[in-house]
């Protein structure tokens, strides 16, 4: 894998229902981060997809009187892909676990592990939560045997299954996380994983025999592969895992693997930070560089979820605030890694103060002044040492924060610069300067500096709010593509060319209608 490449994955989502804003939170974070890395000039691969096998999806399909494959096709095409498109998600690939490219590679991988002696047959007896699709340990459950995530009783299974020797990898996993603190973040997540590994880790049942909606175990077709074992492999099957040397798949795998970041919600941390790396170790493959566990969007203090009827569809919010404000709000308001509550009022307040006032108005005032005082053309190049230095510092800060998945810190740094530019305009009072003809050079200087600062803001905010920033970029008359602007070059002052014609575009953040009672 080359130095200049960046491979990021989201979890693949269960297709038992349509996406809610919790799912969108993860995918938008992945999209913002990969767009940022693209703007750094890296060769990016961004994967998302759907997790279609297992009992949970099967039960939902049955409840709806539809064959499971048809159910999955319906939801993927009718709900998941359209929502990602509406949210402007620029994924490079979308993997479905029912695709032959995935199923064949999973079977090959499992046979490989069996040949190496990592798989044996045994009996599983214990609780299983279908909502989590997880074999639970008695200590994981609430009183009455309830799953702590779904607050529902677990099934009690008793099955002859195939087992993976997970426990054999515990010492190597402990060493891995002790030697590579950045392999699991934030620190709270890493501590949770270390504590789990220091406990009594059991081998893992990796097949099910009581239903058939899954990938058949290649040597025992009475059993299907456990849905998590199937699903985790998507990150590698999508980029050519185990393909013939010399094939396109093998080439893609060599270029892409290991993943730089697996983005996950904290509910699925153990699968990603314990089971997945153990599977890779067993196969002799390199481990992902980082698993990052973000927090939950909460409703009434609990994880938002469709099964608890608290799921909010992204469109409920984007219809009112627009897609870019949606993309901005959650990453700006909640430290990535912590839980956060969605509040209609807080989102409205930030929309108005940060987006409409600080950013949108700054841009529209500048364009109006250039039209009024300069006939719509950018004046001669000018400089302001203070603004230039502040921009350079902003880019350094924002870049460091974004690559560390501190979205809030990165966006804050950029919005602080936006405030600084507003301060510059307020302080220099171009509308007063304009009244005195002898001060025209000063007026032009203020307008140039403001315009170039806004050019930089458009590029820095582009990964977060692509449509708005592109609109702004075009109304500044820039002749290059905003997507080809490099983060490393944003701070170079003077990129907006004198003489360029600006145009008044649509209002970037229109005044909000009174919110409907929600
Ligand atoms: N299919 C598994 C993942 C397999 S990955 C190999 C799964 N799917 S899921 O659809 O239930 O959830 C996927 C992810 O959605 C969660 O891990 C999390 O990233 C995100 N979220 C679901 N609900 C959420 C919130 N309420 N808040 C934040 N993120 C949430 O688990």
Boltz pocket constraint, residues with backbone or C-beta under 6 A from the ligand:
constraints:
  - pocket:
      binder: B
      contacts: [[A, 10], [A, 11], [A, 12], [A, 13], [A, 14], [A, 21], [A, 22], [A, 23], [A, 25], [A, 26], [A, 51], [A, 131], [A, 228], [A, 231], [A, 232], [A, 233], [A, 234], [A, 263], [A, 264], [A, 265], [A, 266], [A, 267], [A, 268], [A, 295], [A, 296], [A, 297], [A, 298], [A, 303], [A, 304], [A, 305]]
      max_distance: 6.0
